[in-house]
């Protein structure tokens, strides 16, 4: 498989603080790749750097061989990167459908808006049932579905998700991860940041461990699940 996303030696921070130290990773076309680590490890910062929300201090980021660093967020979205942020960040006083349609920003996404909306409603039937309902009145799980659906409306080549299971009941976590597995099976590449390490490793093809802003371990799903460090530090085994 060809490399869709390449992060090469990036350094990113906030003010005087460096949150990510020369991290490198690759996501191949059609993969689900997990980025795991504890709170403050730099996972969210890494996604924000890919999206253009944070400037790089060092290194570079490529999407299918094209440099993303230095581009604006809108341009990065137009090239095919969708970012579903932690906390969903929906517009609570807008309807479900209005929130979804906001995701179709590029000219190509707008042209395919109706077709994509039907696909989103097929993936998430609850959103179809509640498309006229205000997003702020949805349950946490339904809001997460809406946030993912909004990302899909952009017709991305790469879908990045930041803590999609945060604050959700176990039954809803299973539904969300089943949905992500289906989305990936239909050909969409996923980069997943998730503190539910077992779930994320079970879903992914490969994974990276980010600790104190540095990649400390990488490998296939099977190798990471068998790693003594992963078992002790993240799985409590």
Secondary structure, 3 states (H helix, E strand, C coil): CCEEEEEEEEEEEECCEEEEEEEEEEEECCCEEEEECCCCCCHHHHHHHHHCCCCCCEEEEEECCEECCCCCHHHHHHHCEEEECCCCCCCCCCEHHHHHHHCCCCHHHHHCHHHHHHHHHHHCHHHHHCCCCEHHHCCHHHHHHHHHHHHHCCCCCEEEEECCCCCCCHHHHHHHHHHHHHHHHCCCEEEEECCCHHHHHHHCCEEEEEECCEEEEEEEHHHHHCCHHHHHHCCCC
